[in-house]
Amino acid sequence: MEKKLVYDIHDRPKFGKMIIFALQQLLAIMAATIVVPVIVGNGMSSSAALFGAGVGTIVYQLFTKFRSPVFLGSSFAFIGSMSAAFAGAASAALGFLGIILGAVFAGLIYVIIALIVKLVGTNWIDKIMPAVVIGPTVALIGLSLAGAAISDVFSYGPKESFGTNSYYVMDTALWVSVVCALVTFFVVVLCSTYGKKMAKLIPFIIGIAAGYAVGLIFTGIGYATENDALKIIDFAPFAALTEGGVGLATFFAVPDFTFIEAIDGFKDLDGSYIATVAVAYVPVALVVFAEHLADHKNLSSIIDRDLLKDPGLSRTLLGDGVGSIAGAIFGGCPNTTYGESVGCVAITRNASVATITTTAIIAMLIAFVSPFVAFLDSIPGCVMGGVCITLYGFIAVSGLKMIQKVDLNDNANLFTVSAILIPGIGGMAMNIGEVYITTVACALILGIVVNALLHRKKD
């Protein structure tokens, strides 16, 4: 029988291999981590967010005693909160100060919940979130990201509408995009399934390299024939390095750290603004707590260890909360455990925490290396889309595996699963005042309520 894990949590791959494994983890989480500051705008720095994610991950590892193999990246759940902090600010500097304060508020919520868990234990979690609830929720995390993956695959063309359906018109640019995505996807799948030794352990690096190489071929033909539809790789990030001539900034640049931008904001800080930030962040932190549980349940099933017991939910919460504060001080973005990282662990069967820690260190270092950041920015969205199909699909299947032993002939279980999957896949999300409740959070809350009502009536 094949070992479930090639590298267990305490295993340390040889140095050369560990660097390669860490780069693979970095590529898996990269796109989502740096896109959050791009969406929020207001001068936020992607390289600073990457540095902050590395800091947050190391803090998380320290609190969890290096027993939880997952990377923390920029949280999408707080995008609305961060935008509100900037919108309510009298100056840009105050906005940067606001997003740090917001992360502190959110982190403190995690600390408070961690203290409660430390006092009362985790048995209540198993009661309100048994497999019939947590399984479909984990599946939903993957399924809810499916649209993002496919949008990346078709990232070079607009959608057209036909009645209630939408589709892509396959012009030359879209065909090139799809070909690069499929090359990436099949290389990842084949390496993961049939690869030997290192090929089986680094399918994402090989897949991205293959997709990027095909993109370079198409782009070269595009320049040779003056056909813009074939120019799938954007070299603008590299060109920006030499604007004004070649200098130190061409090779090395200090990110625009949030705490530096925020210093001048103290003179505009008042109680009203602090209250605005608190209202924007605190409720979201309560919602993200549910996703924290789902991610750690999923990771526990993959590594065959209950992380809610060892190192313990109180420690994972403290790591997530304090890590978010530390990460936001540098990058502005509260952090969260990344499904892409979990998927990478699951597919490669590499749960080495040393690899995750190395990934965090590399993330912090490359935030200063201009050419490498430019290369990452130049990776076509369709190539990352091909990777994400495998990552998000694996997350979805992991959740479905959790309900294999659930009796779905029992209507109480059947309706509980239905109450999570259908609203979740249907896109049930809400804005209640300043609070944005994500699709996953809405579906999980509904599932908890339905499960409690139906099983109480049965009992």
C-alpha positions as a Markdown table, in Angstrom:
| # | Residue | x | y | z |
|---|---|---|---|---|
| 1 | Met | 0.0 | 0.0 | 0.0 |
| 2 | Glu | 1.4 | 3.4 | -1.0 |
| 3 | Lys | 2.2 | 5.8 | 1.8 |
| 4 | Lys | -0.4 | 8.5 | 2.2 |
| 5 | Leu | 2.3 | 11.2 | 2.5 |
| 6 | Val | 5.7 | 11.3 | 0.8 |
| 7 | Tyr | 6.9 | 13.9 | 3.3 |
| 8 | Asp | 5.2 | 14.0 | 6.7 |
| 9 | Ile | 4.9 | 17.3 | 8.7 |
| 10 | His | 8.2 | 16.8 | 10.5 |
| 11 | Asp | 10.2 | 15.6 | 7.5 |
| 12 | Arg | 12.9 | 17.8 | 6.0 |
| 13 | Pro | 13.6 | 17.3 | 2.3 |
| 14 | Lys | 17.2 | 17.9 | 1.2 |
| 15 | Phe | 18.0 | 21.5 | 0.8 |
| 16 | Gly | 17.9 | 21.6 | -3.0 |
| 17 | Lys | 14.6 | 19.7 | -3.2 |
| 18 | Met | 13.1 | 21.9 | -0.4 |
| 19 | Ile | 13.9 | 25.1 | -2.4 |
| 20 | Ile | 12.1 | 23.6 | -5.4 |
| 21 | Phe | 9.1 | 22.4 | -3.4 |
| 22 | Ala | 8.9 | 25.9 | -1.7 |
| 23 | Leu | 8.9 | 27.6 | -5.1 |
| 24 | Gln | 6.0 | 25.3 | -6.2 |
| 25 | Gln | 4.0 | 26.3 | -3.1 |
| 26 | Leu | 4.8 | 29.9 | -3.9 |
| 27 | Leu | 3.6 | 29.6 | -7.4 |
| 28 | Ala | 0.4 | 27.9 | -6.2 |
| 29 | Ile | -0.5 | 30.8 | -3.8 |
| 30 | Met | 1.0 | 33.7 | -5.7 |
| 31 | Ala | -1.8 | 34.9 | -8.0 |
| 32 | Ala | -4.4 | 35.1 | -5.2 |
| 33 | Thr | -2.0 | 36.7 | -2.7 |
| 34 | Ile | -0.9 | 39.6 | -5.0 |
| 35 | Val | -4.3 | 40.2 | -6.6 |
| 36 | Val | -6.0 | 41.4 | -3.4 |
| 37 | Pro | -4.1 | 44.6 | -3.2 |
| 38 | Val | -4.6 | 45.1 | -6.9 |
| 39 | Ile | -8.4 | 44.9 | -6.4 |
| 40 | Val | -8.4 | 47.2 | -3.4 |
| 41 | Gly | -6.2 | 49.7 | -5.2 |
| 42 | Asn | -5.4 | 53.0 | -3.4 |
| 43 | Gly | -1.7 | 52.5 | -3.9 |
| 44 | Met | -1.4 | 49.2 | -2.2 |
| 45 | Ser | 1.7 | 47.2 | -3.1 |
| 46 | Ser | 1.6 | 43.6 | -4.3 |
| 47 | Ser | 5.2 | 43.0 | -3.3 |
| 48 | Ala | 4.5 | 44.3 | 0.2 |
| 49 | Ala | 1.4 | 42.0 | 0.4 |
| 50 | Leu | 3.7 | 39.1 | -0.6 |
| 51 | Phe | 6.2 | 40.0 | 2.1 |
| 52 | Gly | 3.3 | 40.3 | 4.6 |
| 53 | Ala | 2.0 | 36.9 | 3.7 |
| 54 | Gly | 5.5 | 35.4 | 4.4 |
| 55 | Val | 5.6 | 37.1 | 7.8 |
| 56 | Gly | 2.1 | 36.0 | 8.6 |
| 57 | Thr | 2.9 | 32.4 | 7.7 |
| 58 | Ile | 6.0 | 32.3 | 9.9 |
| 59 | Val | 3.9 | 33.8 | 12.8 |
| 60 | Tyr | 1.3 | 31.1 | 12.2 |
| 61 | Gln | 3.9 | 28.4 | 12.2 |
| 62 | Leu | 5.4 | 29.6 | 15.5 |
| 63 | Phe | 2.0 | 29.6 | 17.2 |
| 64 | Thr | 1.1 | 26.1 | 15.8 |
| 65 | Lys | 4.6 | 24.8 | 16.9 |
| 66 | Phe | 5.4 | 24.0 | 13.2 |
| 67 | Arg | 2.7 | 21.3 | 13.0 |
| 68 | Ser | 0.3 | 22.7 | 10.4 |
| 69 | Pro | 1.5 | 22.6 | 6.8 |
| 70 | Val | -0.3 | 25.5 | 5.2 |
| 71 | Phe | 0.6 | 28.9 | 3.8 |
| 72 | Leu | -1.3 | 32.1 | 4.8 |
| 73 | Gly | -2.0 | 34.6 | 2.0 |
| 74 | Ser | -4.1 | 37.7 | 1.5 |
| 75 | Ser | -7.7 | 37.2 | 2.4 |
| 76 | Phe | -10.4 | 38.0 | -0.1 |
| 77 | Ala | -13.1 | 38.1 | 2.6 |
| 78 | Phe | -11.7 | 41.5 | 3.8 |
| 79 | Ile | -11.6 | 43.2 | 0.5 |
| 80 | Gly | -14.8 | 45.1 | 1.3 |
| 81 | Ser | -13.5 | 46.0 | 4.7 |
| 82 | Met | -10.2 | 47.3 | 3.3 |
| 83 | Ser | -12.1 | 49.4 | 0.7 |
| 84 | Ala | -14.3 | 50.8 | 3.5 |
| 85 | Ala | -11.2 | 51.8 | 5.5 |
| 86 | Phe | -9.9 | 53.8 | 2.5 |
| 87 | Ala | -13.3 | 55.2 | 1.6 |
| 88 | Gly | -13.8 | 56.6 | 5.1 |
| 89 | Ala | -10.3 | 58.1 | 5.4 |
| 90 | Ala | -9.6 | 61.8 | 5.3 |
| 91 | Ser | -6.2 | 61.0 | 3.6 |
| 92 | Ala | -4.4 | 58.2 | 1.9 |
| 93 | Ala | -2.1 | 57.8 | 4.9 |
| 94 | Leu | -5.1 | 57.5 | 7.2 |
| 95 | Gly | -6.5 | 54.8 | 4.9 |
| 96 | Phe | -3.3 | 52.8 | 5.3 |
| 97 | Leu | -3.4 | 53.2 | 9.0 |
| 98 | Gly | -7.0 | 52.1 | 8.9 |
| 99 | Ile | -6.3 | 48.8 | 7.2 |
| 100 | Ile | -3.7 | 48.1 | 9.9 |
| 101 | Leu | -6.1 | 48.9 | 12.7 |
| 102 | Gly | -8.7 | 46.8 | 11.0 |
| 103 | Ala | -6.4 | 43.8 | 10.9 |
| 104 | Val | -5.7 | 44.4 | 14.6 |
| 105 | Phe | -9.5 | 44.3 | 15.3 |
| 106 | Ala | -9.9 | 41.1 | 13.3 |
| 107 | Gly | -6.9 | 39.5 | 14.9 |
| 108 | Leu | -8.2 | 40.3 | 18.4 |
| 109 | Ile | -11.5 | 38.6 | 17.5 |
| 110 | Tyr | -9.5 | 35.4 | 16.7 |
| 111 | Val | -7.6 | 35.8 | 20.0 |
| 112 | Ile | -10.8 | 36.1 | 22.0 |
| 113 | Ile | -12.3 | 33.0 | 20.3 |
| 114 | Ala | -9.0 | 31.2 | 20.9 |
| 115 | Leu | -9.2 | 31.9 | 24.6 |
| 116 | Ile | -12.8 | 30.7 | 24.7 |
| 117 | Val | -11.8 | 27.4 | 22.9 |
| 118 | Lys | -8.9 | 27.0 | 25.3 |
| 119 | Leu | -11.4 | 27.2 | 28.2 |
| 120 | Val | -14.3 | 25.1 | 26.9 |
| 121 | Gly | -12.5 | 22.7 | 24.4 |
| 122 | Thr | -13.6 | 21.8 | 20.9 |
| 123 | Asn | -16.3 | 19.1 | 21.4 |
| 124 | Trp | -18.9 | 21.7 | 20.6 |
| 125 | Ile | -17.4 | 22.1 | 17.1 |
| 126 | Asp | -17.9 | 18.4 | 16.3 |
| 127 | Lys | -21.6 | 18.7 | 17.4 |
| 128 | Ile | -22.5 | 21.8 | 15.4 |
| 129 | Met | -20.2 | 20.8 | 12.4 |
| 130 | Pro | -20.2 | 17.1 | 11.9 |
| 131 | Ala | -19.1 | 15.5 | 8.6 |
| 132 | Val | -22.5 | 16.1 | 7.0 |
| 133 | Val | -21.9 | 19.8 | 7.5 |
| 134 | Ile | -18.1 | 20.2 | 7.1 |
| 135 | Gly | -17.8 | 17.9 | 4.1 |
| 136 | Pro | -20.0 | 19.8 | 1.7 |
| 137 | Thr | -18.6 | 23.0 | 3.0 |
| 138 | Val | -15.1 | 22.0 | 2.1 |
| 139 | Ala | -16.3 | 20.8 | -1.3 |
| 140 | Leu | -18.0 | 24.2 | -1.7 |
| 141 | Ile | -14.7 | 26.0 | -1.1 |
| 142 | Gly | -13.3 | 24.3 | -4.2 |
| 143 | Leu | -16.5 | 24.6 | -6.2 |
| 144 | Ser | -17.0 | 28.3 | -5.4 |
| 145 | Leu | -13.6 | 29.0 | -7.0 |
| 146 | Ala | -14.4 | 27.1 | -10.2 |
| 147 | Gly | -15.7 | 30.2 | -11.9 |
| 148 | Ala | -12.4 | 32.0 | -11.1 |
| 149 | Ala | -10.4 | 29.2 | -12.6 |
| 150 | Ile | -12.4 | 29.1 | -15.8 |
| 151 | Ser | -12.3 | 32.9 | -16.1 |
| 152 | Asp | -8.5 | 32.6 | -16.0 |
| 153 | Val | -8.5 | 29.9 | -18.7 |
| 154 | Phe | -10.5 | 32.3 | -20.9 |
| 155 | Ser | -8.7 | 35.4 | -19.6 |
| 156 | Tyr | -8.2 | 36.9 | -23.1 |
| 157 | Gly | -11.8 | 37.3 | -24.3 |
| 158 | Pro | -15.2 | 38.6 | -23.1 |
| 159 | Lys | -18.3 | 36.6 | -22.4 |
| 160 | Glu | -21.3 | 36.8 | -24.7 |
| 161 | Ser | -24.9 | 36.2 | -23.4 |
| 162 | Phe | -27.5 | 33.8 | -24.8 |
| 163 | Gly | -30.7 | 34.0 | -22.8 |
| 164 | Thr | -29.8 | 33.1 | -19.2 |
| 165 | Asn | -26.5 | 31.4 | -20.3 |
| 166 | Ser | -23.2 | 32.9 | -21.2 |
| 167 | Tyr | -20.4 | 31.7 | -23.4 |
| 168 | Tyr | -17.0 | 32.7 | -24.9 |
| 169 | Val | -16.7 | 33.5 | -28.6 |
| 170 | Met | -13.6 | 31.5 | -29.7 |
| 171 | Asp | -11.4 | 34.0 | -31.6 |
| 172 | Thr | -7.6 | 33.6 | -32.1 |
| 173 | Ala | -6.7 | 35.1 | -28.7 |
| 174 | Leu | -9.1 | 32.8 | -26.8 |
| 175 | Trp | -7.8 | 29.7 | -28.7 |
| 176 | Val | -4.3 | 30.6 | -27.7 |
| 177 | Ser | -5.4 | 31.1 | -24.1 |
| 178 | Val | -7.2 | 27.8 | -24.0 |
| 179 | Val | -4.3 | 25.9 | -25.5 |
| 180 | Cys | -1.8 | 27.3 | -22.9 |
| 181 | Ala | -4.3 | 26.4 | -20.1 |
| 182 | Leu | -4.8 | 22.9 | -21.4 |
| 183 | Val | -1.1 | 22.3 | -21.8 |
| 184 | Thr | -0.5 | 23.4 | -18.2 |
| 185 | Phe | -3.4 | 21.3 | -17.0 |
| 186 | Phe | -2.5 | 18.1 | -18.7 |
| 187 | Val | 1.2 | 18.4 | -17.8 |
| 188 | Val | 0.2 | 18.8 | -14.1 |
| 189 | Val | -2.2 | 15.9 | -14.3 |
| 190 | Leu | 0.2 | 13.6 | -16.1 |
| 191 | Cys | 3.2 | 14.4 | -13.8 |
| 192 | Ser | 1.0 | 13.9 | -10.7 |
| 193 | Thr | -0.3 | 10.6 | -11.9 |
| 194 | Tyr | 2.5 | 9.0 | -13.8 |
| 195 | Gly | 5.6 | 11.1 | -12.9 |
| 196 | Lys | 8.6 | 9.4 | -11.2 |
| 197 | Lys | 10.5 | 10.8 | -8.3 |
| 198 | Met | 10.8 | 14.6 | -8.5 |
| 199 | Ala | 8.3 | 15.0 | -11.4 |
| 200 | Lys | 5.6 | 13.6 | -9.2 |
| 201 | Leu | 6.5 | 16.0 | -6.4 |
| 202 | Ile | 6.7 | 19.2 | -8.5 |
| 203 | Pro | 3.9 | 18.9 | -11.0 |
| 204 | Phe | 2.9 | 22.6 | -10.7 |
| 205 | Ile | 6.4 | 23.9 | -11.5 |
| 206 | Ile | 6.6 | 21.6 | -14.5 |
| 207 | Gly | 3.1 | 22.5 | -15.6 |
| 208 | Ile | 3.6 | 26.3 | -15.3 |
| 209 | Ala | 6.9 | 26.0 | -17.1 |
| 210 | Ala | 5.3 | 24.1 | -20.0 |
| 211 | Gly | 2.4 | 26.5 | -20.2 |
| 212 | Tyr | 4.7 | 29.5 | -20.1 |
| 213 | Ala | 6.9 | 28.0 | -22.8 |
| 214 | Val | 4.0 | 27.5 | -25.1 |
| 215 | Gly | 2.9 | 31.1 | -24.4 |
| 216 | Leu | 6.4 | 32.3 | -25.3 |
| 217 | Ile | 6.2 | 30.4 | -28.7 |
| 218 | Phe | 2.8 | 32.0 | -29.5 |
| 219 | Thr | 4.1 | 35.4 | -28.4 |
| 220 | Gly | 7.2 | 35.1 | -30.5 |
| 221 | Ile | 5.1 | 34.2 | -33.6 |
| 222 | Gly | 2.8 | 37.1 | -32.7 |
| 223 | Tyr | 5.7 | 39.6 | -32.8 |
| 224 | Ala | 7.2 | 38.0 | -36.0 |
| 225 | Thr | 3.8 | 38.2 | -37.8 |
| 226 | Glu | 2.6 | 41.4 | -36.1 |
| 227 | Asn | -0.4 | 39.5 | -34.8 |
| 228 | Asp | -1.5 | 40.9 | -31.4 |
| 229 | Ala | -3.9 | 38.1 | -30.8 |
| 230 | Leu | -0.9 | 35.7 | -30.3 |
| 231 | Lys | 1.0 | 37.9 | -27.9 |
| 232 | Ile | -0.2 | 36.1 | -24.8 |
| 233 | Ile | 2.7 | 37.1 | -22.6 |
| 234 | Asp | 3.0 | 40.7 | -21.5 |
| 235 | Phe | 6.6 | 41.9 | -21.1 |
| 236 | Ala | 5.5 | 45.2 | -19.6 |
| 237 | Pro | 6.6 | 44.2 | -16.1 |
| 238 | Phe | 10.1 | 43.6 | -17.4 |
| 239 | Ala | 10.2 | 46.8 | -19.4 |
| 240 | Ala | 9.2 | 48.7 | -16.3 |
| 241 | Leu | 12.4 | 47.7 | -14.7 |
| 242 | Thr | 14.5 | 49.7 | -17.1 |
| 243 | Glu | 12.4 | 52.8 | -17.3 |
| 244 | Gly | 14.8 | 55.7 | -16.8 |
| 245 | Gly | 17.7 | 53.4 | -17.4 |
| 246 | Val | 19.3 | 50.4 | -15.7 |
| 247 | Gly | 20.0 | 51.0 | -12.0 |
| 248 | Leu | 19.7 | 49.5 | -8.6 |
| 249 | Ala | 15.9 | 49.4 | -8.8 |
| 250 | Thr | 16.2 | 47.2 | -11.9 |
| 251 | Phe | 17.4 | 44.4 | -9.7 |
| 252 | Phe | 16.4 | 45.4 | -6.1 |
| 253 | Ala | 13.5 | 47.5 | -4.7 |
| 254 | Val | 12.1 | 47.9 | -1.2 |
| 255 | Pro | 8.3 | 47.3 | -1.2 |
| 256 | Asp | 6.0 | 50.1 | -0.2 |
| 257 | Phe | 5.3 | 48.7 | 3.3 |
| 258 | Thr | 2.0 | 49.7 | 4.8 |
| 259 | Phe | 3.3 | 50.8 | 8.1 |
| 260 | Ile | 5.6 | 53.4 | 6.4 |
| 261 | Glu | 2.6 | 54.7 | 4.3 |
| 262 | Ala | 0.5 | 54.8 | 7.5 |
| 263 | Ile | 2.8 | 56.9 | 9.7 |
| 264 | Asp | 1.4 | 60.3 | 8.5 |
| 265 | Gly | -2.2 | 59.1 | 9.2 |
| 266 | Phe | -2.0 | 59.4 | 12.9 |
| 267 | Lys | -2.6 | 63.2 | 12.8 |
| 268 | Asp | -6.0 | 62.5 | 11.1 |
| 269 | Leu | -7.0 | 59.6 | 13.4 |
| 270 | Asp | -10.2 | 60.1 | 15.5 |
| 271 | Gly | -12.7 | 58.0 | 17.4 |
| 272 | Ser | -15.3 | 58.2 | 14.6 |
| 273 | Tyr | -12.9 | 56.7 | 12.0 |
| 274 | Ile | -11.8 | 54.0 | 14.5 |
| 275 | Ala | -15.4 | 53.0 | 15.0 |
| 276 | Thr | -15.9 | 52.9 | 11.2 |
| 277 | Val | -13.0 | 50.5 | 10.7 |
| 278 | Ala | -14.1 | 48.3 | 13.6 |
| 279 | Val | -17.6 | 47.9 | 12.1 |
| 280 | Ala | -16.1 | 47.0 | 8.8 |
| 281 | Tyr | -13.7 | 44.4 | 10.1 |
| 282 | Val | -15.1 | 42.7 | 13.3 |
| 283 | Pro | -18.2 | 41.0 | 11.8 |
| 284 | Val | -16.1 | 39.7 | 8.8 |
| 285 | Ala | -13.7 | 38.2 | 11.3 |
| 286 | Leu | -16.5 | 36.3 | 12.9 |
| 287 | Val | -17.6 | 35.0 | 9.5 |
| 288 | Val | -14.0 | 34.0 | 8.4 |
| 289 | Phe | -13.7 | 32.0 | 11.6 |
| 290 | Ala | -16.1 | 29.4 | 10.0 |
| 291 | Glu | -13.9 | 29.2 | 7.0 |
| 292 | His | -10.9 | 28.8 | 9.2 |
| 293 | Leu | -12.5 | 25.7 | 10.7 |
| 294 | Ala | -13.4 | 24.2 | 7.3 |
| 295 | Asp | -9.8 | 24.7 | 6.0 |
| 296 | His | -8.3 | 23.0 | 9.0 |
| 297 | Lys | -10.8 | 20.1 | 9.0 |
| 298 | Asn | -9.9 | 19.6 | 5.3 |
| 299 | Leu | -6.2 | 19.7 | 6.0 |
| 300 | Ser | -6.6 | 17.4 | 8.9 |
| 301 | Ser | -8.2 | 14.8 | 6.6 |
| 302 | Ile | -5.4 | 15.1 | 4.1 |
| 303 | Ile | -2.5 | 14.7 | 6.6 |
| 304 | Asp | -4.4 | 12.2 | 8.8 |
| 305 | Arg | -4.0 | 14.3 | 11.9 |
| 306 | Asp | -6.6 | 16.3 | 13.8 |
| 307 | Leu | -5.2 | 19.8 | 13.8 |
| 308 | Leu | -8.1 | 21.0 | 16.0 |
| 309 | Lys | -6.6 | 18.8 | 18.7 |
| 310 | Asp | -2.9 | 18.9 | 17.9 |
| 311 | Pro | -1.6 | 21.6 | 17.9 |
| 312 | Gly | -5.2 | 22.6 | 18.8 |
| 313 | Leu | -7.8 | 25.1 | 17.5 |
| 314 | Ser | -6.7 | 27.7 | 20.0 |
| 315 | Arg | -3.2 | 27.7 | 18.6 |
| 316 | Thr | -4.4 | 27.7 | 14.9 |
| 317 | Leu | -6.7 | 30.7 | 15.7 |
| 318 | Leu | -3.9 | 32.6 | 17.5 |
| 319 | Gly | -1.6 | 31.9 | 14.6 |
| 320 | Asp | -4.1 | 33.1 | 12.1 |
| 321 | Gly | -5.1 | 36.1 | 14.1 |
| 322 | Val | -1.7 | 37.3 | 15.2 |
| 323 | Gly | -0.3 | 36.4 | 11.8 |
| 324 | Ser | -2.9 | 38.6 | 10.1 |
| 325 | Ile | -1.9 | 41.5 | 12.3 |
| 326 | Ala | 1.8 | 41.0 | 11.5 |
| 327 | Gly | 1.1 | 40.5 | 7.8 |
| 328 | Ala | -1.1 | 43.6 | 7.6 |
| 329 | Ile | 1.5 | 45.8 | 9.2 |
| 330 | Phe | 3.8 | 45.1 | 6.3 |
| 331 | Gly | 1.4 | 44.4 | 3.4 |
| 332 | Gly | -2.0 | 45.7 | 4.6 |
| 333 | Cys | -3.9 | 42.5 | 4.0 |
| 334 | Pro | -5.3 | 40.3 | 6.7 |
| 335 | Asn | -4.2 | 36.7 | 6.0 |
| 336 | Thr | -6.0 | 33.4 | 5.8 |
| 337 | Thr | -5.1 | 29.8 | 5.3 |
| 338 | Tyr | -5.0 | 29.2 | 1.5 |
| 339 | Gly | -7.0 | 26.5 | -0.2 |
| 340 | Glu | -4.4 | 26.5 | -3.0 |
| 341 | Ser | -1.7 | 25.6 | -0.4 |
| 342 | Val | -3.9 | 22.8 | 1.0 |
| 343 | Gly | -4.5 | 21.5 | -2.5 |
| 344 | Cys | -0.8 | 21.6 | -3.3 |
| 345 | Val | -0.1 | 19.5 | -0.1 |
| 346 | Ala | -2.8 | 17.1 | -1.1 |
| 347 | Ile | -1.8 | 16.5 | -4.7 |
| 348 | Thr | 2.0 | 16.3 | -4.1 |
| 349 | Arg | 1.6 | 14.5 | -0.8 |
| 350 | Asn | 4.3 | 16.8 | 0.6 |
| 351 | Ala | 3.1 | 18.0 | 4.1 |
| 352 | Ser | 6.6 | 19.1 | 5.2 |
| 353 | Val | 6.2 | 22.1 | 7.5 |
| 354 | Ala | 9.8 | 22.9 | 6.7 |
| 355 | Thr | 8.8 | 23.4 | 3.1 |
| 356 | Ile | 6.0 | 25.8 | 4.1 |
| 357 | Thr | 8.4 | 27.8 | 6.3 |
| 358 | Thr | 10.9 | 27.9 | 3.4 |
| 359 | Thr | 8.1 | 29.2 | 1.1 |
| 360 | Ala | 7.4 | 32.0 | 3.6 |
| 361 | Ile | 11.1 | 33.0 | 3.7 |
| 362 | Ile | 11.4 | 32.9 | -0.1 |
| 363 | Ala | 8.2 | 35.0 | -0.4 |
| 364 | Met | 9.8 | 37.7 | 1.9 |
| 365 | Leu | 13.1 | 37.7 | 0.0 |
| 366 | Ile | 11.7 | 37.8 | -3.5 |
| 367 | Ala | 9.5 | 40.8 | -2.6 |
| 368 | Phe | 12.7 | 42.7 | -2.9 |
| 369 | Val | 13.9 | 41.1 | -6.1 |
| 370 | Ser | 12.5 | 43.1 | -9.0 |
| 371 | Pro | 13.2 | 40.7 | -11.9 |
| 372 | Phe | 11.5 | 37.8 | -10.1 |
| 373 | Val | 8.5 | 39.8 | -9.2 |
| 374 | Ala | 8.3 | 40.9 | -12.8 |
| 375 | Phe | 8.5 | 37.3 | -14.0 |
| 376 | Leu | 5.6 | 36.3 | -11.7 |
| 377 | Asp | 3.6 | 39.2 | -12.9 |
| 378 | Ser | 4.2 | 38.1 | -16.5 |
| 379 | Ile | 2.8 | 34.5 | -16.0 |
| 380 | Pro | -0.4 | 34.5 | -18.2 |
| 381 | Gly | -3.7 | 34.2 | -16.3 |
| 382 | Cys | -4.6 | 31.2 | -18.5 |
| 383 | Val | -1.5 | 29.3 | -17.3 |
| 384 | Met | -2.6 | 29.8 | -13.7 |
| 385 | Gly | -6.1 | 28.8 | -14.7 |
| 386 | Gly | -4.8 | 25.5 | -15.9 |
| 387 | Val | -3.1 | 25.0 | -12.5 |
| 388 | Cys | -6.2 | 26.1 | -10.5 |
| 389 | Ile | -8.5 | 23.6 | -12.2 |
| 390 | Thr | -6.5 | 20.9 | -10.5 |
| 391 | Leu | -6.1 | 22.7 | -7.2 |
| 392 | Tyr | -9.7 | 23.7 | -6.7 |
| 393 | Gly | -10.9 | 20.4 | -8.0 |
| 394 | Phe | -8.9 | 18.6 | -5.4 |
| 395 | Ile | -10.3 | 20.7 | -2.7 |
| 396 | Ala | -13.8 | 19.9 | -3.9 |
| 397 | Val | -13.2 | 16.2 | -4.0 |
| 398 | Ser | -11.6 | 16.3 | -0.6 |
| 399 | Gly | -14.8 | 17.6 | 0.8 |
| 400 | Leu | -16.9 | 15.0 | -1.0 |
| 401 | Lys | -14.7 | 12.3 | 0.4 |
| 402 | Met | -15.7 | 13.4 | 3.9 |
| 403 | Ile | -19.3 | 12.6 | 3.3 |
| 404 | Gln | -18.7 | 9.1 | 1.9 |
| 405 | Lys | -19.7 | 7.5 | 5.1 |
| 406 | Val | -22.7 | 9.8 | 5.7 |
| 407 | Asp | -26.1 | 8.1 | 5.2 |
| 408 | Leu | -27.6 | 10.2 | 2.4 |
| 409 | Asn | -30.7 | 8.0 | 2.4 |
| 410 | Asp | -31.5 | 9.8 | 5.7 |
| 411 | Asn | -33.5 | 12.9 | 4.7 |
| 412 | Ala | -32.0 | 14.9 | 7.6 |
| 413 | Asn | -28.5 | 14.4 | 6.1 |
| 414 | Leu | -29.7 | 14.8 | 2.5 |
| 415 | Phe | -31.3 | 18.2 | 3.2 |
| 416 | Thr | -28.4 | 19.4 | 5.2 |
| 417 | Val | -26.0 | 18.7 | 2.3 |
| 418 | Ser | -28.5 | 20.3 | -0.1 |
| 419 | Ala | -28.8 | 23.4 | 2.1 |
| 420 | Ile | -25.0 | 23.9 | 1.8 |
| 421 | Leu | -24.3 | 22.9 | -1.8 |
| 422 | Ile | -27.2 | 24.6 | -3.7 |
| 423 | Pro | -27.0 | 28.0 | -2.1 |
| 424 | Gly | -23.2 | 27.9 | -2.2 |
| 425 | Ile | -22.9 | 26.9 | -5.9 |
| 426 | Gly | -25.8 | 29.3 | -6.7 |
| 427 | Gly | -23.7 | 32.2 | -5.3 |
| 428 | Met | -25.6 | 33.0 | -2.1 |
| 429 | Ala | -23.7 | 36.0 | -0.6 |
| 430 | Met | -24.9 | 39.0 | 1.3 |
| 431 | Asn | -24.0 | 42.5 | 2.1 |
| 432 | Ile | -25.6 | 43.4 | 5.5 |
| 433 | Gly | -24.6 | 47.0 | 6.1 |
| 434 | Glu | -20.9 | 47.2 | 6.0 |
| 435 | Val | -20.5 | 43.4 | 6.4 |
| 436 | Tyr | -19.9 | 41.2 | 3.4 |
| 437 | Ile | -20.8 | 37.5 | 4.1 |
| 438 | Thr | -19.1 | 35.2 | 1.6 |
| 439 | Thr | -20.8 | 32.4 | -0.3 |
| 440 | Val | -19.1 | 29.8 | 1.8 |
| 441 | Ala | -20.0 | 31.5 | 5.1 |
| 442 | Cys | -23.7 | 31.9 | 4.1 |
| 443 | Ala | -23.9 | 28.2 | 3.0 |
| 444 | Leu | -22.1 | 27.0 | 6.1 |
| 445 | Ile | -24.4 | 29.0 | 8.5 |
| 446 | Leu | -27.5 | 27.7 | 6.7 |
| 447 | Gly | -26.1 | 24.1 | 6.9 |
| 448 | Ile | -25.4 | 24.4 | 10.6 |
| 449 | Val | -29.0 | 25.7 | 11.2 |
| 450 | Val | -30.7 | 23.0 | 9.1 |
| 451 | Asn | -28.6 | 20.2 | 10.6 |
| 452 | Ala | -29.4 | 21.4 | 14.1 |
| 453 | Leu | -33.1 | 21.6 | 13.5 |
| 454 | Leu | -33.5 | 18.3 | 11.6 |
| 455 | His | -31.4 | 16.2 | 13.9 |
| 456 | Arg | -32.9 | 17.7 | 17.0 |
| 457 | Lys | -36.4 | 16.8 | 15.7 |
| 458 | Lys | -35.2 | 13.3 | 15.0 |
| 459 | Asp | -33.7 | 12.9 | 18.4 |
